[in-house]
Every structure is written in C-alpha cells, then in structure tokens.
Amino acid sequence: MKRKKILYLDQFAVSNMYNAVPTSLWGQLRNIIIEKVNNRILSCPMPLEHLYETLGRSNMGENGNESIEYSKQIAQQHHFFSEIAKGTTFYGYEEIAATEIMMLLRQGNVKPIQSMYFHKAYYADIEILDIYAKGHKFNKDNHFYNQELFKNVNGLREDMKKAGQELSKRDKSLALDYLCKIQTRAYIEGLKELCRKGVVNVRGVPCGKINIPNKVDWLLKLLCDKRIDKRLAQKLICELETHGFEKIPSMNIRSSLNADMAVNGKSQTPNDVIDIDRAAIGLRISDYFFADNEKKLAIERCQLDKKYKTKIYSAKKDSISSLITALSDL
C-alpha cells in the first residue's frame, strides 16, 4: 500500500480554514485537504500543541465578557481538525525523542517510521466545549507556559546579544553549532547521574499552583521505561559528547531553533516554545509543514527543511497557493 503524505497544520491554519469562504485561498486549501484525506492520500495528525493553544485561549469576547459564541468558534475549529485528523495524533516531544534515541542506540540510525511519530488517540475526537472553560481556568491559574520553561534559551540569548550584533555570517554559523552543542550538557550530566545511581528522580518545575516535570528528567525516565541500561546510557553519553543532537532528529530540530533565536537576539515567548515543539515533533516525518512566517524562515536558515526533506509553508498568499498546487498534484 502506498504511503500517505503527511501534512502538519498549525493552529493559525486551522483557525483560518474551518469556516473560510469556499472560493477564498483558505477555502480552497480546506477543500483540497478534505478531498485528499477522504481519498486516503493525505494524513493530517493532530498535535497535542493544538489542545495547549485551544485551551489556553481566552474565553472572553471583544467587550471583555465571557463569550459563548467565541467558545463555540473554538469548538468548531477543533471539530474541523478532528474530522481531517481521523483520530490520529502526534506523540509528545519527549516520547518521540526517547523513541529516536533508542533506535539510534540499537540500530545505529533513526528511520522515519510513521508509527514512531503519531498514533490513534482519544483526544483527537474529544468534545472541546466539555473541557474548554475548565481548561482555560487551569491555564490562567497556573500560567502553564511559565518563565521557567524558556529561561535557558533566554539566558543563551543574553549571552549572545552583544556579540550577535557583531557576528559575521561565518561566525553566526559557528555560534549556532556551539549553542546546539552546549544544550547537550544537562542531558549528559543527567545520564552520568543515572549511571551512578541507577534511577531517575523526576524533579518538578513550579508553574503557578502545580509542578510540571523537568524536561531532562522526564526524557531520562522515558528512556528507562524503554529499557535503557548502563551500557546504552554510556553509549548515549559518548554520542552526545561527540555529535551532540545531530543524529537525533527531534532534539536536533529543537536545539537548532533555540540556538537560532539566541544568535539572532530574539527573546523566547510561550508561543515560541509551542512553535519550536511543533517543529521538533512534526518536521522530520511530514512531507508538508505549515508554520508562521518567522518560524518558516528560521527553519530555512538552519536548513532543517533540506536536511529532513520537508517542504515548509506559511500563511503568505503565494505560499498557500503553492501548497494548494502541491496537494492538488497528489
């Protein structure tokens, strides 16, 4: 059976397509996606980030009051995405990274196998209105995208800010390589501690009234769940010290985009955290990847589109038209 093409859609694309006029560019894109999905030529798995952004939106209308109509629009957008996702959803970043790592350690390379990146999951069919109000309140109370989640990248940015203004193109390339490499340090230290103690203690990161798992600890725990032993942990340490994240697609994408932001003196925001995770999760396995124009340019600067043979599109008119043409030719 011929492999389906994979299209990764971000929240902006979904919100513009769901009720677009059929003759508009967004309407044409929606129609061709629905056609190709129904013909089993195209797959559009739903990323978990879709729920983060959907539940994180304010449920207030323009006048500052709670808006039932606005909530219904959110539900309609989710329903549209559910229809084209057909129950398929991307795994989260750490799960994908852990799977890639174990394949690299055991087989010597990471093959682009679709089942590693997305699966059937109930949340693609969830009735969003049932949880929207509670989800929004939870997000508001706990400030889910706490400063703790992106302080490391902003620390890199501050270190590079002065130098970044003076860097030549060649020096920027060297700086990118350096910043990608130093992002391995926390993982190397965690792996060394795992080798010493034989166990991972997952620390909590304070976010409002709750703690969320430390990203490094959580990834190491998933590796333990996948039966990494001391020999493989030491092998991974050697891999990270020698090649960094180069051979681990999801981590390479994430560290490259983090480094690109730092080198270019940009402060990381909650939306950037989401967008970078989106790229780390979906870029490698997707044939077509939709992103905002800024992230599209960052992906292209890092040449990640060429490395992973993925076509990148944004909300610009010529880009949407190009995607419509590409999908029409399937």
ZAMARGU-4260 file (C-alpha; in steps of 0.2 Angstrom, whole numbers, plus 5000, padded with zeros to 4 digits):
<rodrens>
0) 5000/5000/5000 | 5007/5017/4995 | 5012/5028/5010 | 5001/5043/5014 | 5008/5060/5013
5) 5009/5069/5029 | 5003/5087/5031 | 5007/5096/5048 | 4995/5110/5052 | 4997/5124/5065
10) 4983/5132/5074 | 4983/5148/5063 | 4980/5137/5048 | 4966/5128/5056 | 4958/5144/5063
15) 4958/5152/5045 | 4952/5136/5036 | 4937/5130/5046 | 4924/5142/5040 | 4933/5150/5026
20) 4923/5156/5010 | 4925/5141/4998 | 4932/5152/4984 | 4945/5160/4995 | 4963/5154/4996
25) 4960/5146/5014 | 4943/5139/5007 | 4952/5131/4993 | 4966/5124/5004 | 4952/5117/5016
30) 4943/5109/5001 | 4959/5100/4994 | 4964/5094/5011 | 4947/5086/5015 | 4947/5078/4997
35) 4964/5071/4999 | 4961/5065/5017 | 4945/5056/5012 | 4953/5048/4997 | 4967/5041/5009
40) 4981/5050/5000 | 4984/5063/5014 | 4985/5062/5033 | 4984/5077/5045 | 4988/5070/5063
45) 4983/5082/5077 | 4997/5088/5088 | 4995/5089/5106 | 5000/5108/5105 | 4983/5111/5096
50) 4975/5107/5113 | 4988/5118/5123 | 4983/5133/5112 | 4965/5129/5111 | 4963/5128/5130
55) 4975/5142/5133 | 4964/5154/5123 | 4954/5167/5132 | 4936/5164/5133 | 4932/5182/5133
60) 4924/5192/5119 | 4929/5209/5112 | 4920/5218/5127 | 4930/5208/5140 | 4915/5197/5145
65) 4913/5178/5144 | 4908/5174/5126 | 4898/5159/5122 | 4899/5162/5103 | 4918/5164/5104
70) 4919/5147/5114 | 4908/5139/5100 | 4920/5145/5087 | 4934/5137/5096 | 4924/5121/5097
75) 4920/5122/5078 | 4939/5124/5074 | 4943/5109/5085 | 4929/5099/5076 | 4936/5103/5059
80) 4953/5097/5064 | 4946/5081/5072 | 4937/5077/5055 | 4953/5079/5045 | 4964/5070/5058
85) 4953/5055/5058 | 4958/5050/5076 | 4977/5052/5073 | 4988/5062/5084 | 5006/5066/5086
90) 5016/5059/5101 | 5023/5072/5113 | 5041/5079/5111 | 5049/5068/5124 | 5041/5052/5119
95) 5047/5055/5101 | 5064/5060/5107 | 5066/5044/5118 | 5060/5033/5104 | 5073/5041/5092
100) 5087/5039/5104 | 5083/5020/5107 | 5083/5017/5089 | 5099/5026/5086 | 5107/5016/5101
105) 5101/4999/5095 | 5101/5001/5076 | 5114/5015/5073 | 5102/5027/5064 | 5084/5034/5065
110) 5072/5028/5052 | 5057/5039/5048 | 5044/5026/5053 | 5027/5034/5054 | 5021/5024/5070
115) 5036/5032/5079 | 5028/5049/5077 | 5009/5048/5078 | 4996/5036/5083 | 4977/5034/5086
120) 4972/5044/5102 | 4956/5049/5110 | 4959/5067/5112 | 4958/5070/5093 | 4939/5066/5095
125) 4936/5075/5112 | 4922/5087/5113 | 4931/5103/5117 | 4917/5113/5124 | 4916/5100/5138
130) 4933/5105/5145 | 4936/5122/5137 | 4930/5133/5152 | 4940/5122/5165 | 4955/5121/5154
135) 4956/5139/5152 | 4954/5142/5170 | 4968/5129/5174 | 4979/5138/5161 | 4976/5155/5169
140) 4978/5149/5187 | 4994/5140/5184 | 5002/5151/5170 | 5006/5134/5161 | 5020/5142/5150
145) 5029/5149/5165 | 5046/5158/5163 | 5054/5143/5169 | 5050/5134/5153 | 5061/5146/5142
150) 5073/5154/5154 | 5088/5144/5147 | 5085/5150/5129 | 5083/5167/5135 | 5099/5165/5145
155) 5108/5160/5129 | 5101/5175/5121 | 5108/5187/5134 | 5125/5179/5132 | 5125/5181/5113
160) 5116/5198/5112 | 5131/5209/5112 | 5141/5198/5101 | 5127/5193/5090 | 5126/5211/5083
165) 5144/5210/5078 | 5145/5192/5071 | 5148/5189/5053 | 5139/5175/5043 | 5153/5163/5046
170) 5154/5167/5065 | 5135/5165/5067 | 5136/5148/5059 | 5150/5144/5072 | 5139/5151/5086
175) 5124/5141/5081 | 5135/5125/5082 | 5142/5130/5099 | 5125/5134/5106 | 5117/5117/5099
180) 5132/5108/5107 | 5130/5116/5125 | 5112/5112/5125 | 5118/5093/5127 | 5126/5097/5144
185) 5111/5095/5155 | 5107/5078/5147 | 5125/5072/5148 | 5125/5076/5167 | 5108/5068/5169
190) 5114/5052/5160 | 5130/5051/5171 | 5120/5053/5187 | 5108/5039/5180 | 5124/5028/5178
195) 5129/5031/5195 | 5113/5029/5204 | 5103/5018/5193 | 5087/5028/5195 | 5080/5044/5189
200) 5071/5056/5201 | 5059/5067/5191 | 5060/5085/5198 | 5046/5097/5197 | 5046/5114/5189
205) 5035/5126/5198 | 5021/5133/5187 | 5008/5143/5197 | 4999/5131/5209 | 5007/5115/5201
210) 5023/5107/5197 | 5027/5101/5179 | 5041/5088/5175 | 5058/5094/5172 | 5061/5091/5153
215) 5078/5082/5155 | 5072/5071/5170 | 5056/5066/5160 | 5066/5061/5145 | 5078/5051/5155
220) 5063/5042/5164 | 5055/5038/5147 | 5072/5031/5142 | 5072/5020/5157 | 5054/5015/5153
225) 5061/5009/5136 | 5074/4999/5145 | 5090/5009/5143 | 5104/5001/5153 | 5120/5007/5159
230) 5129/5001/5143 | 5117/5010/5132 | 5117/5026/5143 | 5136/5027/5142 | 5135/5024/5123
235) 5122/5039/5123 | 5134/5050/5133 | 5148/5046/5120 | 5136/5050/5106 | 5131/5067/5114
240) 5149/5072/5118 | 5154/5068/5100 | 5140/5073/5089 | 5128/5082/5100 | 5110/5080/5094
245) 5115/5079/5076 | 5108/5061/5074 | 5093/5063/5085 | 5080/5072/5073 | 5068/5079/5086
250) 5082/5085/5098 | 5092/5092/5083 | 5077/5102/5077 | 5073/5109/5094 | 5091/5114/5099
255) 5094/5122/5082 | 5079/5133/5083 | 5083/5138/5101 | 5100/5142/5095 | 5094/5152/5080
260) 5083/5163/5092 | 5098/5166/5104 | 5110/5170/5090 | 5098/5182/5082 | 5095/5191/5099
265) 5076/5186/5100 | 5068/5183/5117 | 5058/5167/5118 | 5040/5168/5122 | 5027/5155/5126
270) 5021/5155/5108 | 5039/5151/5103 | 5040/5136/5115 | 5025/5129/5107 | 5031/5133/5089
275) 5048/5125/5092 | 5040/5109/5100 | 5028/5108/5084 | 5044/5108/5073 | 5053/5096/5084
280) 5038/5084/5083 | 5032/5086/5066 | 5045/5092/5054 | 5055/5076/5052 | 5041/5065/5047
285) 5030/5077/5037 | 5030/5080/5019 | 5022/5097/5020 | 5024/5108/5036 | 5014/5123/5040
290) 5022/5137/5051 | 5021/5155/5054 | 5032/5165/5043 | 5045/5169/5056 | 5047/5150/5060
295) 5047/5146/5042 | 5062/5157/5039 | 5071/5151/5055 | 5069/5133/5049 | 5076/5138/5032
300) 5090/5147/5040 | 5095/5131/5049 | 5092/5121/5033 | 5081/5109/5043 | 5069/5108/5028
305) 5084/5102/5017 | 5091/5090/5030 | 5074/5082/5033 | 5067/5084/5015 | 5051/5093/5021
310) 5043/5107/5011 | 5039/5122/5023 | 5024/5133/5020 | 5017/5149/5029 | 5001/5160/5028
315) 5008/5171/5014 | 4997/5171/4999 | 5010/5164/4987 | 5014/5150/5000 | 4996/5145/5002
320) 4994/5144/4983 | 5010/5134/4982 | 5003/5121/4995 | 4986/5120/4986 | 4996/5116/4970
325) 5007/5103/4978 | 4992/5094/4986 | 4981/5095/4970 | 4995/5086/4961 | 4994/5071/4973
</rodrens>
